[in-house]
């Protein structure tokens, strides 16, 4: 166990008057803050200086009593693997408001097929407002700064430039220059600085980008008083994009509605909360004209699947959507796909949206980032445990391989779903209709999909 105390400092450090850190995490958002906490709590990295750079000023702490706090319009669906990560760093119990849901009902605007996911053992996920996730992580980082000499957080830290040494200059540091002129040299820079990552651009790696020309409209939905379904998430696929309603508490749901750019601007800027609710209800209940071809295919597939269908009297084949009374706090954000050709380089690694960006239709974007956190920390710990020079490029490549094996199938599948569902082409409608029927008829297949969605836990 002594090997984790071995230290390597790059040769340029003594030539500068700036700061030095073994690991600099750039970006203190949802993913970067979690990574910094996980690194600081690692028993293998206690001798390593860890620095978190956050471009925003320090935020005031939020009271744990949120009974009278209005709901925020930005939420995440944290799966079981992410919950495990948060428990390991002491952040889970610091989140004051989290809503588990055990069922999800999905249906298609253009066909009668639908699918129901349900879990009796543990929640499918927890719906949590972003602000409370960040507040919990901030509280953990504050505690670590107070207790540990090897951990530091620098707020209002905007990066002017990032210089990464070439592979053949492996003994040189990475060098970060801040807007205020401060210089930080590091053995390892980790880019958690989002989809427009400066760290990724400094790597000069190829980045595949696709603008969906869609925006996600978010808001807090107030339901009619008679609504009692408080543990079900709803998602309807429309030709313009999916509508998702995620439970927050009795009578409240969070809206994530994918719309073309101009339509999104119109509903956010020109509709009152009541008018937006009317527009939402219309689209949730809108029935597409029946297609004889698709109806015939559905009927034939249903007959073929009948002998193989799992017997479950509680399976839902049709479920009316909840009725909205008001949609408050409406806002919008752009949707796109992106993936970096490389996640690592000499003295650098990427996590989260800096490495991969996905459509929110599957609710997996931030969970992919948290799986990156666990994989990267595991490989850095292995680096130290085996007594290799830190950071070992080989260990970084191991992280890249493991992360890509997990992320690429998911990001590709989500991008494919976005394309398949955002069309009224009869062939695509028939294909996805058959697919929904096949999945909904087999509980083993549905359980496999739910397990895959919760697979960010790393052992």
C-alpha positions in Angstrom: 0.0 0.0 0.0 3.0 2.3 0.0 3.1 2.7 -3.8 0.3 5.2 -3.7 2.6 7.7 -2.0 5.1 7.8 -4.9 5.2 11.2 -6.5 6.2 12.6 -9.9 6.3 16.3 -10.6 6.8 17.4 -14.1 10.0 19.2 -14.9 8.7 22.7 -15.7 7.1 23.3 -12.3 10.1 24.8 -10.7 10.6 27.2 -13.6 7.3 29.1 -12.9 5.8 31.0 -10.0 2.3 29.7 -10.7 0.3 27.0 -8.9 0.8 23.2 -9.3 -1.7 20.4 -9.0 -1.4 16.7 -9.8 -5.0 16.8 -11.1 -6.9 19.8 -12.3 -10.6 19.3 -13.1 -11.9 22.0 -15.4 -15.6 22.6 -14.9 -17.5 22.4 -11.6 -20.9 21.4 -13.0 -23.0 18.3 -12.4 -20.2 15.9 -13.6 -17.0 17.8 -12.8 -17.9 18.5 -9.2 -18.8 14.8 -8.7 -15.4 13.8 -10.2 -13.5 16.2 -8.0 -15.2 14.8 -4.9 -14.6 11.2 -5.9 -10.9 11.9 -6.5 -10.5 13.8 -3.2 -12.1 10.9 -1.3 -10.0 8.2 -2.9 -7.6 6.5 -0.5 -5.2 6.0 -3.4 -4.9 9.7 -4.2 -4.4 11.2 -0.7 -0.9 12.4 -1.6 -2.1 14.0 -4.9 -2.9 17.7 -5.1 -6.4 18.1 -6.6 -7.8 21.3 -7.9 -11.3 22.0 -9.2 -11.8 25.1 -11.5 -15.3 26.5 -11.6 -16.0 29.4 -14.0 -19.0 30.7 -11.9 -18.8 32.5 -8.6 -19.4 30.5 -5.5 -23.2 30.0 -4.9 -24.8 30.4 -1.5 -25.9 27.2 0.1 -29.5 26.1 -0.2 -31.5 25.3 3.0 -32.4 21.6 3.4 -35.9 22.7 4.2 -37.4 23.1 0.7 -41.0 22.5 1.6 -41.9 26.0 0.3 -39.4 26.2 -2.5 -40.9 26.4 -6.0 -39.8 23.7 -8.4 -37.0 24.5 -10.9 -37.5 23.8 -14.6 -34.3 21.8 -15.1 -34.2 18.2 -13.8 -32.1 15.1 -14.2 -33.2 11.4 -14.0 -30.5 9.8 -11.9 -30.3 6.0 -12.3 -29.2 3.3 -9.8 -25.5 3.5 -10.8 -25.4 7.3 -10.3 -27.1 6.9 -6.9 -24.3 4.5 -5.9 -21.7 7.1 -6.9 -23.4 9.8 -5.0 -23.7 7.6 -1.9 -20.0 6.8 -2.1 -19.1 10.5 -1.9 -21.7 11.4 0.7 -23.9 13.5 -1.5 -27.0 11.5 -1.9 -28.5 12.2 1.5 -27.8 15.9 1.0 -30.3 16.2 -1.8 -33.4 17.4 -0.1 -36.0 16.7 -2.8 -35.9 13.6 -5.1 -38.8 11.8 -6.6 -38.5 8.1 -7.5 -40.6 6.6 -10.2 -41.4 2.9 -10.7 -43.2 3.0 -14.0 -42.8 4.6 -17.4 -45.4 4.6 -20.2 -44.2 5.3 -23.7 -46.4 5.6 -26.8 -46.2 6.6 -30.4 -48.2 9.4 -32.1 -48.3 7.6 -35.4 -49.3 4.0 -34.3 -51.3 2.2 -31.6 -48.3 0.5 -30.1 -47.0 1.4 -26.7 -44.7 0.0 -24.0 -44.8 0.0 -20.2 -41.6 -0.2 -18.1 -42.1 -1.0 -14.4 -39.9 -2.0 -11.5 -41.0 -3.6 -8.3 -37.6 -3.9 -6.6 -36.1 -0.4 -6.9 -37.0 2.8 -8.7 -36.3 3.1 -12.4 -34.7 6.5 -11.6 -35.1 9.5 -9.3 -36.2 12.9 -10.8 -34.1 15.6 -9.1 -33.8 19.3 -9.9 -30.3 20.3 -11.1 -30.0 23.0 -8.5 -30.3 20.5 -5.7 -27.7 18.1 -7.2 -25.3 21.0 -7.5 -26.0 22.2 -4.0 -25.3 18.7 -2.6 -22.0 18.5 -4.5 -21.0 22.0 -3.3 -21.6 21.0 0.3 -19.4 17.9 -0.2 -16.6 20.0 -1.8 -16.8 22.6 1.0 -16.4 19.9 3.6 -13.4 18.4 1.7 -11.7 21.8 1.4 -12.0 22.3 5.1 -10.7 18.9 6.0 -8.1 18.1 3.4 -5.0 20.0 2.5 -4.7 18.3 -0.9 -8.0 19.6 -2.3 -8.8 23.1 -3.5 -11.6 24.8 -5.4 -11.1 28.0 -7.4 -14.2 29.9 -8.3 -14.6 32.5 -11.1 -11.8 30.7 -12.9 -12.2 31.4 -16.6 -9.5 29.7 -18.7 -7.7 31.7 -21.3 -5.6 28.9 -22.7 -4.7 25.3 -22.3 -1.3 24.0 -23.4 -0.9 20.3 -23.6 2.6 18.7 -24.1 3.1 16.4 -27.1 3.3 12.7 -26.5 7.1 12.7 -27.0 7.4 15.3 -24.3 5.9 13.1 -21.6 7.8 14.8 -18.8 6.3 18.2 -19.4 3.3 19.6 -17.5 0.0 20.7 -19.0 -0.3 24.4 -18.5 -3.5 26.3 -17.9 -3.6 30.1 -18.0 -6.6 31.9 -16.5 -8.1 35.2 -17.6 -6.7 36.9 -14.6 -3.2 35.9 -15.6 -2.7 33.1 -13.0 -1.0 30.0 -14.3 -1.7 26.4 -13.1 0.5 23.5 -14.1 -0.7 20.0 -13.8 0.3 16.4 -14.3 -3.2 15.7 -15.5 -6.0 18.0 -16.8 -9.5 16.6 -16.9 -12.0 18.4 -19.1 -15.5 18.5 -17.6 -16.2 21.8 -19.2 -19.2 20.9 -21.3 -20.2 20.5 -24.9 -18.0 23.5 -26.1 -15.0 22.2 -24.1 -11.9 24.2 -24.4 -9.9 21.3 -23.1 -11.2 19.1 -26.0 -10.4 21.8 -28.5 -6.8 22.0 -27.0 -6.5 18.2 -27.7 -7.1 18.9 -31.4 -9.0 15.7 -31.6 -11.8 15.2 -34.2 -15.3 15.9 -32.9 -18.4 14.7 -34.7 -21.3 17.2 -34.3 -24.9 17.1 -35.5 -27.3 20.0 -34.9 -30.8 18.5 -34.5 -32.3 22.0 -35.2 -34.5 21.3 -32.2 -34.8 22.8 -28.7 -35.9 21.2 -25.5 -38.8 23.2 -23.9 -38.8 22.7 -20.1 -41.2 23.8 -17.4 -43.1 22.8 -14.3 -46.5 21.3 -15.0 -49.4 21.7 -12.6 -51.9 18.8 -13.1 -55.6 18.8 -12.5 -56.5 17.9 -8.9 -58.0 14.5 -9.8 -54.6 13.2 -11.0 -53.3 10.4 -8.6 -50.6 8.8 -10.7 -47.5 10.1 -8.9 -45.0 7.4 -9.7 -45.3 7.2 -13.5 -43.2 8.9 -16.1 -44.9 9.5 -19.5 -43.3 9.9 -22.9 -45.1 10.4 -26.2 -43.1 10.3 -29.5 -44.3 13.0 -31.9 -42.9 13.6 -35.5 -41.4 16.9 -34.1 -39.8 15.1 -31.1 -40.8 13.4 -27.9 -42.9 14.9 -25.0 -41.8 13.7 -21.6 -43.6 14.3 -18.3 -41.5 13.3 -15.3 -43.1 13.1 -11.8 -42.0 15.7 -9.1 -44.6 15.3 -6.4 -48.4 14.9 -6.2 -49.9 17.3 -8.7 -46.6 18.4 -10.3 -44.5 17.1 -13.2 -41.5 18.3 -15.1 -41.9 18.9 -18.8 -39.2 18.2 -21.4 -40.7 18.8 -24.9 -38.6 18.5 -28.0 -39.7 21.0 -30.7 -38.3 22.5 -33.9 -36.5 25.8 -33.2 -39.2 28.3 -34.3 -42.0 26.3 -32.6 -40.1 26.2 -29.4 -39.5 29.9 -29.4 -43.2 30.5 -30.0 -44.5 28.4 -27.1 -41.9 29.8 -24.7 -42.1 33.4 -25.6 -45.7 33.9 -26.7 -47.8 31.5 -24.7 -49.0 32.1 -21.2 -48.7 29.3 -18.6 -52.4 28.4 -19.2 -52.1 28.6 -23.0 -49.0 26.4 -22.9 -50.9 23.9 -20.9 -53.7 23.8 -23.5 -51.1 23.3 -26.3 -49.5 20.5 -24.3 -52.8 18.8 -23.7 -53.7 19.0 -27.3 -50.5 17.3 -28.4 -50.6 14.7 -25.7 -54.1 13.6 -26.8 -53.8 14.2 -30.5 -54.5 11.1 -32.5 -52.8 10.5 -35.8 -55.1 9.4 -38.8 -55.1 5.7 -38.9 -53.0 3.9 -41.6 -54.5 0.7 -43.0 -51.0 -0.6 -43.7 -49.7 0.1 -40.2 -52.9 -1.2 -38.6 -52.6 -4.5 -40.6 -48.9 -4.9 -39.7 -49.7 -4.3 -36.0 -52.5 -6.8 -36.0 -50.4 -9.5 -37.7 -47.5 -9.0 -35.4 -49.8 -9.0 -32.4 -51.2 -12.4 -33.4 -47.7 -13.8 -34.0 -46.5 -12.6 -30.6 -49.6 -13.9 -28.7 -48.2 -17.4 -27.9 -44.9 -15.8 -26.7 -46.4 -13.0 -24.7 -45.7 -13.0 -20.9 -48.8 -13.5 -18.9 -49.1 -10.4 -16.7 -52.6 -9.1 -16.0 -51.2 -5.8 -14.8 -49.5 -4.9 -18.1 -50.9 -1.6 -19.4 -51.7 -1.5 -23.1 -53.3 2.0 -23.1 -53.0 4.8 -20.6 -54.5 8.3 -20.9 -51.9 11.0 -20.3 -52.3 13.4 -17.3 -54.0 16.7 -17.9 -52.1 19.9 -17.5 -53.6 23.0 -15.9 -50.6 25.3 -16.1 -47.0 25.2 -17.3 -44.8 27.6 -15.3 -41.1 28.6 -15.7 -41.0 27.7 -19.4 -37.5 27.9 -20.9 -35.6 26.2 -23.8 -32.2 24.8 -24.6 -30.6 23.6 -27.9 -30.4 19.9 -28.7 -27.5 18.3 -30.6 -25.4 15.2 -30.9 -21.6 15.2 -30.4 -18.9 12.7 -29.8 -15.1 13.1 -29.5 -12.9 10.7 -31.5 -10.5 10.6 -28.4 -11.3 10.9 -24.7 -7.7 11.1 -23.7 -4.2 12.4 -24.7 -0.9 13.0 -23.0 -1.8 14.4 -19.6 -5.4 15.0 -20.5 -8.8 13.2 -20.3 -12.4 14.2 -21.1 -15.6 13.3 -19.3 -19.3 14.0 -19.6 -20.5 16.4 -22.3 -17.0 17.3 -23.2 -16.6 13.8 -24.6 -20.2 13.0 -25.7 -23.5 14.9 -26.1 -26.8 13.2 -26.6 -30.5 14.0 -27.1 -32.4 14.0 -23.7 -35.1 11.5 -25.0 -33.6 8.6 -23.0 -32.6 10.6 -20.0 -29.1 9.2 -20.1 -26.9 12.1 -20.8 -25.8 13.0 -17.3 -25.7 9.3 -16.3 -23.2 8.6 -19.0 -21.1 11.4 -17.5 -21.3 9.9 -14.1 -20.2 6.5 -15.5 -17.2 8.3 -16.9 -16.4 9.6 -13.4 -16.3 6.1 -12.0 -14.3 4.6 -14.8 -11.7 7.4 -14.8 -11.2 7.3 -11.0 -10.9 3.5 -11.1 -8.2 3.7 -13.7 -6.3 6.5 -11.9 -6.3 4.4 -8.8 -5.0 1.4 -10.7 -2.3 3.7 -12.1 -1.1 4.6 -8.5 -1.6 1.1 -7.1 0.7 -0.4 -9.7 3.4 2.2 -9.0 3.4 3.7 -12.5 4.5 7.2 -13.3 1.4 9.4 -12.8 -0.5 9.9 -15.0 0.2 6.7 -17.0 -0.9 7.2 -20.6 -1.6 3.4 -20.7 -4.1 3.8 -17.8 -5.7 6.7 -19.4 -6.2 4.7 -22.6 -7.7 1.9 -20.5 -10.3 4.4 -19.3 -10.9 5.6 -22.8 -11.5 2.0 -24.0 -13.9 1.1 -21.2 -15.8 4.4 -21.5 -16.2 4.1 -25.2 -17.3 0.5 -25.1 -20.1 1.7 -22.7 -20.9 5.1 -24.2 -20.8 4.6 -28.0 -23.6 2.0 -28.3 -25.8 4.2 -26.1 -25.1 7.5 -27.9 -25.5 5.8 -31.3 -28.8 4.2 -30.2 -30.2 7.5 -28.9 -29.2 9.3 -32.1 -30.9 6.5 -34.1 -34.0 6.7 -32.0 -34.2 10.5 -32.6 -34.0 9.9 -36.4 -36.4 7.0 -36.4 -39.1 8.7 -34.3 -38.9 12.2 -35.9 -40.5 11.1 -39.1 -43.9 10.0 -40.4 -42.4 7.8 -43.1 -44.7 4.7 -43.1 -41.8 2.3 -43.2 -40.2 3.8 -40.1 -43.5 4.1 -38.3 -44.2 0.4 -39.0 -40.7 -0.6 -37.9 -40.9 1.2 -34.6 -44.5 0.0 -34.0 -43.3 -3.6 -34.4 -40.4 -2.9 -32.1 -42.6 -1.5 -29.4 -44.8 -4.6 -29.6 -41.9 -7.0 -29.4 -40.3 -5.3 -26.4 -43.6 -4.8 -24.6 -44.5 -8.5 -25.0 -41.4 -9.8 -23.2 -40.6 -8.9 -19.6 -37.1 -10.3 -19.9 -36.3 -8.0 -22.8 -37.8 -5.0 -20.9 -35.8 -5.9 -17.8 -32.6 -6.1 -19.8 -33.2 -2.6 -21.2 -33.9 -1.2 -17.7 -30.8 -2.9 -16.4 -28.7 -1.4 -19.2 -30.0 2.0 -18.5 -28.9 1.7 -14.9 -25.5 0.2 -15.7 -23.2 3.1 -14.7 -22.2 1.4 -11.5 -18.6 0.3 -11.8 -17.2 -2.5 -9.6 
